[in-house]
Amino acid sequence: QVQLVASGGGLVQPGGSLRLSCAASGVIASAAFMGWYRQAPGKQRELVAGITSGGRTNYADSVKGRFTISKDNAKNTVYLEMNSLIPEDTAVYYCYIPNAWGQGTQVTVSS
């Protein structure tokens, strides 16, 4: 089973940027889908961004134009570039591949 290790979270001021990384222990090139989800306190986990094996992407309306998902098949890594961060983006971010979740990385947007 593929294992995922997420990193790159932290504390950032509103308007700032972060780049999350998710390194997989196995090959991701054939994965039909990979995604980033987030869960804020008291809220359900939600899909933030997804990418298919063919590179097709989709985003939650709340992050469109600010977040970009990408992947590097050679490095078995998926990324989430987050720009123009707002306090509402504060959450634990999880990467996902079918049948596996990363451990989560905390993103806090606060002045």
Secondary structure by P-SEA (a helix, b strand, c coil): cbbbbbcbbbbbcccbbbbbbbbbccccccccccbbbbbcccccccccccccccbbbbbcccccccbbbbbcccccbbbbbbcccccccccbbbbbcccccccbbbbbbcc
